[in-house]
Amino acid sequence: AYFNIRQIEHISSTGFPILHDELSYGGRDLIFMPVFHYVLAGFNMFLPGIVVFKIIPNLFAASLVFIAYAIAKKLTNNIPISLSVAFISGFIPAFVAKTTNSVSAYSIAVPLMFLMIYFIMNMSKIKYVKYFALLIFILPFIHVGVLLLIIGLLFYLVLIKIEKLKQKRVELEIILFGTFFVTWVYFLIFKNAFLKHGLSIIWKNAPEIVLSFHFTDISIPGAVVRIGLIPLIGGIFVIYRYLFKETDKNIYLLIGFAVSTGIILWAKLIEPWIGFAFLGIILALLFARAFKLLMHYIEKTKFAKQRKFLFVSVIVVIFITSVIPTFNYTSDILKDVPAASEIDAFNWLKNNTNADDVVLTTLDEGYLVTYIGRKNVADANFMMIENPGQRLNAIKRMYITQYKTEAISLLNKYSIKYIVFSRRAKEEYSISSLRYIDNECFDLVYDNDIKIYKSLCRVEAV
């Protein structure tokens, strides 16, 4: 969030994003999609920051429920079921948890991607073709997540071909146009990054230690927690039914996205929370058809008179298996946000250090350092950085080593003047103190839950 807030505030004051950052990694070029930042910068011109950064992104994210309702209505032509699915889509744990307290481009990109799915379902009307074409020009500049949309559409075309269903010419042309346009745009934008990093650009040039941390939670229990039990079961049922027993183009459209996202997630080509969020919403939409089939089946049984009771029972189960897990999962995620004591410590750094001072923190706190206008050692943006794993290993050694000469040597190498010893550092490196600290080479300049040390010594080269 702090990277995005810094960009938004810079655009608000200058009209331009920061494309070369002297505060990150000792100076580096930045590659990112700026439209989201310009949108919020527009709001920031006349609204207070607390509204722009806390409320506006959540309003964007919340718009997903209206789009989900429209898609479910298209699939079922049933208002109660459509309302139920819209309710479920508002409580996909992975999506809610990662957008609630984060200024993330996904808050607007995900709803727009599903809006484009709705446009695809209505290609018989020329106005929706125009809407789709307009969004395909805009979305690539909001977030690279649009690639998930493109891959899903290509899977959809394959399913249509396999099932030998009639394909609208305009639908085929607009999908192929979107594919080539997005590919061309990203080739131009990421050309230098691709030449520099090769295929590792897929993982944003993240070091192995970061990738192993992000992908440790890909499992069936993890999927249930992040997607929700009812959408998962209902969605899988519909996928099975329509792949092997029935045909429906609109269902195939969603199945194409579900299968492509599942494969990409399984292959560890995207961060788990992104894959689970997208997959959860798709399965929730597919659940609309499962819910309708269930209600039709009940009407043919002796329980037909209890139809309303069973409908309410399903809603209660959805509440228990989706809403409550969403609150619990979101609460766990929110525990990682900077505490008031951490913000106070970084404000102290902002007010009591020089602009060119380098500050050592954990990787997660790197953006917070640049946000206050000081230089970090590393942050989570690894694009265009040579061997970022070496820096991460150096940060780890500076926190866990017991040898003063090693610590000072690394501090000198990266020109570090201040060391932040926070709760995150204690938890991440399983330490209770910096064992090499003494009064000769280090001065404790801040001590209020978080300790900040000033480095005073140098190790002379022999």
N, C-alpha and C positions, 0 to 999 in steps of 0.2 A: 504493500500500500504506500509506503513512504517514497518509493521510486516514482509511482504514479502521481502522488501529491506534489512532489517536487517538480515534475514535468508540468503539471497543470498550473501551478503557481508561476512557473517561469513563463509559460505561454500567456498567462493573464497579464503579466507585467511587460513582456517584450514582444509578444505575438509569435514567437518562434520556440520550438522545443530545443532541449539540450541534445545536440548530436555528437558533441565531443565533450567528454566529462573528465576534467582534470582531477576530480576528487576520488574517482574510482580506479583501483588498481594502479595508482600512480599516473593515470592519464590513459584514456582509451576512447575509441569510437563506439557509438551506440547504434544498434539497429533495432527498430521497433515500429509498430504501427501507431501513428499519432492521432487518428481521428477521434478515438475515445477521449483522449486528453483535451482535444479542442472542444469537444461537446461539453465536457465538464468545465473547461475554462470559460465557455460562454455563460454558463450558469454562475460561475464564480465572479463574474463581472457585476452582478446585482444581488447575489445571495450570500449570506455568511458561510464561512468554511464548514461549520458543523452541519449545515444543511446539504451543501454540495457533496461533501465526502461521506456523510453518514446516511442521508435520506435519499438523494437522487439515485445513486447506484441501486439501492434496494427497491426503489420504485420501478426502475428498469427491469430488475430481476423478477419482481412481482407481476409484471405484465405477462409473464409466461402463462399464468393461469387462464387468462382470456384466450390466448392462442391455443392452449391445450383444450379448452372448452370447444373452440371452433373446429379443431381437428376431430375431437371425439364426436361432436355432433355430425360431422361429415361421415364418420365411420359407422355410427349407430342410428342416427336420426331419433335419438332418445334424450330428452332434456335431463331427466334425473340422473341417468348414467353419465351424461356429459358433465354435469355439475360435480358428480363424484370423482370423475377422472381429473377435472380441473383442481379439485381439492387435493387429490393425491399429488399432482404435479407441483403443488405449492409446498410439499413436504418431502421432497427427495433429499435425504440426509446429506449426501455429498455436495449437492448444488447449494443448498441452504447454508451449510456450515462454512463453505469456502467463499460465499459472497456476502454474508451478513455483515461482517465487520472488516471487509477488505475492499479497497477501491480497485476493483478488478474489471478488466474489459470484458470478462465472461458475463458479467451482469447484463450487458446489452447484447453481446455477440450471440449467446445461447438463445434468447427469445427471438432474435432476428433469424437465426438459422431455422428454427421451427416455424417461423412465419413463412419462410421460403418453402418449407415442406407443404404448408397449407396452400401456397400459391401453385405448387406443382400439382396438387390434387384437384385444382380448379382450372387447369389449362384450357378447358373448353371455352372459357370466356377470355377474350383478348386482353381485357384490363389486367388480369392476373399475370399474363405473359409480360406485360409492360412493368408491373410491380416487381416481378422476379428479376427482370433485366436490370431495373434500377438498383435493387439490392445487391446484385452480383457485382455491380460496379463499386458499391460502397463497402460491403462487408470485408473484402480482402484487406482494406486499409484500417479496419478496426481490430482484427485479431486473426492470426494464422490458423485458428481453430476452424476456419471455413474449409480447410482441407478435409476435415472429417465429413463435412457436408458433400464435398465433391466426390470423395471416395464412396460414400453411401449411395449417391446418385448413380455412380458407375456400377455398383453392385445391383442396384435396382434394374438397370438396363440389362444386365446379364440374366437376372431372374425372369424378366419379361421375355427375353429371347428363349430361355430354356423352356418356359411354359407355353411358348408360341402364342402369346396374347397380342392383340392388336395394339400397335404403338402409334400414338399421334405424332405426326411429322413435326409439328411445332414443339412438342415436348422433347423429342429427340434432339432437335436442332438447338433448343435453348440450353439443354443440359451439356451438349458437346461444346457449345459456345462458352458457357460458364467454366467448363473444365480447362479449355485452352486459354481463356482470359486469366483465370487465377494462376495457372501454371506460368504464363508469360510474366505476370506482375511479380510473382515471387522469384522467378529467375532473375529479373532485373534487380530486385531489392537485395536478394541474398547471394548474388553471384560471387562477390568477393569473399563472403563467409564460407561458401561452399568450396571455393578454391583453397581457402586457408584450412578448413577443418575436414573436408571430405564428407563421408557419410555420417560422421559424428555430429554433423549439424542437426540431424534428426533428433538427437538427445540434447540439443542446445550446447554441445561441447562440454557437457557436465562430466566431471571426473568420476571414476568408477566408485569411489567411496560415497558420492552423493547419489548415484544411480542405485546402488545397493540399498541405501537407506529408504529411498522413495518407493522401491518395488518390493519391500519385504512384506507388505500387507495385501498382496494379491492372492486371495483365497476365497473359497465359497462362503465361510462365515463373514469375511470382510465384505463380500458382495452383498450379503443379506443386510448387514448393518448400514452400508452406504447407499443401497438402492431401496430397501424396504421389502418385506416378505411378500406381500400381496402383489405388487407390480411384478416382482421376479417370477412368482409361480404363474400368474395369469398371462404374463407376456410370453414365457417359455411355452405354455400350452398353446397359445395362438400361433406362435412360430411353427411348432410341430404340426398343428392341424392344417395350416395353409401351405406348408411345404410339401405335405404328403397326401392331403385329402381334398382340399378345396383351392379355389383360385380367387383372387381379388387384387386388383392393381394397387389400390390404396394401401392394403395390408402389405403387399410386396414392397411398396415404397418404404414403409417403416421397417420391414424385415431386412431390407438391404442395409439400412443404417445400423440396425441392431447387430447383424452379422459382421459387418465391416468394423464397427466399433469394438465388438468382442474380440475379433482377430487382432486388431491393432493393440488392444489392451493386453491380450494374452502374449503377444510378441514383445511387450514392454517398449512400445514405440511412443507412448504418451504417458504422462503422469497418471497414476491410478485414480486420483480424485476426479480428474477431467473425464476419463473414460467412464467411471462409475456414474458421474453426474449425467452425462449424455445418455448412457445406456439406461439409467433409471427413468429418465423422462420418456424415452422411446418405449420401454416396457410398460410404463404407466398408460401410455396411449394405446398400446396393443391390448392392455387389460380391458379397455372399453369394449372391445369385441368379445372378450371372454366373459365379461359381466353380462352382456346382452344374451349370449348363448346360454349362460347359467339361468337367467330369468325365463327364457323361452323353455328351457328344459323343465324348470319347476312348474310352469303352467300346465305341463302334460302329466304331472304326477298328482298324488293325493295331497301334496303340500301347496297346491295352487291357491287355496284360501288363505294360506299364511304368507303369501307373496310379499306383502308389505313388511311383515315382521322379519322375514329372511333378508329383505333388502336392507333394513335398518341394522340387522345383525352383521351384514357384510361391512357396512359403514363403521360400526363399532370396532370390528376386527382391523379395518384399515387404520382407524385412529390409534389403536393399541400398537400395531406393528409398523406404522409409518410416522405418525405425529410424535409420539413419545420418544422413539429412537432419534428422531430429528433433533428434538430439544436436547437430549442427552449428548449426542454426537457434537452438536454445535457448542454446547457448554464445555466439552472437552477441548475443542479447537480454540475457544475463546480464552482458555487458560494460558495459551501461548502468546497472547498479545502483551505488549510492554505494560508493566505495572506503573503506577504513578511514581513510585520511587525510582524506576528506571528512567522515566521521562525527566524527572528532576535532575538525575545524574547527567544526562545528556545535555540538558539545558545549562548545567554548570559548565560543561565542556565548551558549549557555544559561547558563554559569556566570559570565560577565564582562560581561553587558549588562543593561539594565533591561527590565522586562516590557513597557513601552510603546514600546520602540525598534523602528523599522521597518528591515528588512534587505532590501537589493537582491540578488536572485539571478536566475538564468534561470527561465523558466516551470516547467521540470521540477523544480526544487528548491524551488518555492513551498510545497508541502505539508510538506517537511522543516522549513522555517522555522516554520510554525504548530505542527508537532509538538513542537518544543523550547520552544514558548510565546512566540514572538516574532511580530511583525506582518510579513507579506509585502507586496509590491507587487501581485503577481498569482499565481494558480495555475491549474491546468487545469480548474477548475470555473467555467464561464462563465454558468451559469444565474442569472438575476435580477441580472445585472451590465449596467449601461448602457455601451455602446460599449467592450467589452473590447479591441478592436483598437487603440484609442488608447493604452491602457496598455502593450500589447505593443510598440507602436512606440516608446513612451517608454523602455521597458527596453532595447530595441535601441540607441537613440541614446545612452543613458547608458553603454553598453559600447563603442560604436564611434566616438563623436565625438572629434575632436581639440581641440575648443574648450572651454576650462575654464568659460567663462561659461555656455555651453549646458548643460554637465553639471551645474554647481552650481544653475542655475535649475531644472532638472528634479528634482534631488535635493531642493531646497527645496519644490517643488510637491507632492511625495509624502511630505514629512517624513522622508526617508531619512537614517539616521544611520550605517549600516554598509553597505559594499559587499563582497560575496563574489566574488572573482575565481578561479574554479575551472577544472578541466579542461573541464567542460561548456561554460562560457562561451567558452573559447579555441576549442573545436571548433565550437560553434554559430555564433559570429560571426567565425570565422577571424582571430583576433587573438592576439598574443603578449603584449600589455601594454595597460594603460589609458593612452592617450597624454596625457591631460590631468592626470595625477597629478603633484603636486609636494609639497614639504615644508611649504609655507605653508598650504595648505588641506586637506591630507589626511595622516593619521597611519597608518603601517603598524603595526597592532596585533597582527597574527598572520601568521606566514610559515613554513609547513611544508608545502611542495608546493602548498598553497592559500594565497592571500594575502587578508587581510581589512583593509580600509581604513576608518578612521573619518573621516566628513565633518565639517569644522570651520568652513567659511565659508558666508556667505549672499550672495545677490545682491539688493541693495535695489532695490525698484521705483522707477522715475523718475516 
